[in-house]
Amino acid sequence: MMEKTFKITAPEGLHARPAALLVSAATPFLADLSLHFNGKSANLKSIMGVMAQGVVTGSTIVISAQGSDEAEALQVIDDVITSKGIGEEC
């Protein structure tokens, strides 16, 4: 299993647009991808699960990946978060 920590900088937090970008990036991978926030976890391939976390601007999240393509999946998620103005790696 691999993990990366990010600080969310998007003004709207992880609401519809940024959540959709993350889910779209996560879906093609075989690895199990999870978003961890405030003691709760959500499947990163579920738009409702991601949005239900209530992640606001300034929050710190952890993305974990476990599976055969976990390294590639985590790199793609990192690229989406940092290049699309969603957040920055901690």
Secondary structure as UniProt FT lines:
FT   STRAND          2..8
FT   TURN            11..12
FT   HELIX           16..26
FT   TURN            27..28
FT   STRAND          32..37
FT   TURN            38..39
FT   STRAND          40..43
FT   TURN            44..45
FT   HELIX           47..52
FT   TURN            57..58
FT   STRAND          60..66
FT   TURN            68..69
FT   HELIX           70..83
FT   TURN            84..85
FT   STRAND          87..89
//
